Amino acid sequence: KYYPILSLSLDRAEREEELSNSKNTKWKEYAGQFDITLPYFHQYYLYSGQHLLSFSKGLIVTTDNDFSSSTKLSNEHYQLEGISFQSSINKLRTTQNILPPLGYLFNSSYYNLSVDERDANNFLWQFGLDTYLPSFFTNHTIGINFSGERRSKDEGQYRLQKNYISLLEYQFSRGYEYSFTPNFNKFELEYTMPLAYPSRGLGRWIYLNRVYATGFVDITDINSQEDKRTLSSYGLELYFDTNTLRKLPLNYGLRFINKVGQDELEAEIFLGTVLQ
């Protein structure tokens, strides 16, 4: 009963890149992609698993940009081919669990971009492994996450962006902006715990369900011939689960970041939601 899943996606993105001479260039990207996914789902007592293998074929069309150099774009057409795999096994959550009490999520994807069949040197490989471990306290979870990225070393090649980063996340360690590198690894240690269950309304339009916190330590290792750095940060995130406007499960957040080696505390406000 595990039939292949066929999907067609269309995407339009406003792209902007900061080049090596500190100038920005902007362009539009239009993409169409066809995927065939082979799924497998299973359940064993309190554990559920999901495993997906996908094959992709697509086309990316770009508009002209406003920079005259090796990165100049002029209505380019790129052929896209890729393969991705995702696997997870998690213990079922109760209504008060914030994260799975035990489990893992692994994902890996490889994409190749070429102007024609002879040009097949522009690739992007992304991978990540998130593990969830129980703590000594009920509904507390320890997260150990490892992720990374490999791509073509030529900075002048078109930069493929497959996984858009959520507003809740950073591609490098929290607090650091992304800059082009062909090779980086990131390690995250997180401790998530509930703080309160107010279950009360704030005025007529926001109902506060739960408040929880995540303490984190991030370490990103950039290791290429041109750039060798270690970016580290630690801090605390506060989350406020709400039902806003009586319909939307919005999550309001406040993040405090301390960058290692910099005597400066940063604070951020973010907003996220998952609509199902």
Secondary structure, 3 states (H helix, E strand, C coil): CCCCEEEEEEEEEEEEEECCCCCEEEEEEEEEEEEEEEEEEEEECCEEEEEEEEEEEEEEEECCCCCCCCCCCCCCEEEEEEEEEEEEEEECCCCCCCCCCCEEEEEEEEEEEECCCCCCCEEEEEEEEEEEEECCCCCCEEEEEEEEEEECCCCCCCCCCCCCCCCCCCCCCCCCCCCCCCEEEEEEEEEEEEEECCCEEECCCEEEEEEEEEEEEEEEEEECCCCEEEEEEEEEEEEEEEEECCCECEEEEEEEEEECCCCCEEEEEEEEECCC
